[in-house]
Amino acid sequence: MRIVIYEMNFAFKFSDLIVFMEQGRVVCDDAPQVLRDGNNPRVDAFLKDVSLN
């Protein structure tokens, strides 16, 4: 199933794969834990102001 959601806590809690897009392009697609580990500067910049539970 694919869903588009802007609620990051929901996405990180229930997803097996997260696709991060910017300006219509895929920046990265990976498992939630990989995105949390901080391997992509653009994703890190986006998540710095997000409080993930």
N, C-alpha and C positions, 0 to 999 in steps of 0.2 A: 504494500500500500504506500502511496506517496501522498504527503500532505505539505502544504505551504503554511508555515506558521512563523510568527514573529515573537512568540513567547519562548525565550531561550531555555528556561528551566524545564519546560515541558519537552522541548526537542532533545535536550541532553539527557533527560531521565528516561524517555521511552523510545528513543531511536537507536537503530543499529548502525545507521549511516546518516551523516549530515552533509548536505551539499551547501556550501557557502558561495553565494553569487554576489557579484557587484557589477552594476551597469550592464546587466544581461549576459555576463560571462561567468563561467564557473571559476572561482578562485581556487577552491580545493574541495575535495570530497573525501571524507574519512570517518572513522569511528569517533564517537564523542570523546573518548578518553585521549585519543591522539590529538584532537583539536585543543583539548584542555592542557596538554603537555607543552604547548607553545612552540610548535615547529613552523608556524607561518606568521610572519610579521603583520600582515594585513588582518588576519583573524585575531591575533593578539591585540591589535589596536582597537578592534571592534569590541572584543570581550572585556577590555580593561575596565569599562564602566558598568558591566553586567555582573550582578551578584548571583553566581550559580550555587545552588544548594547541593 
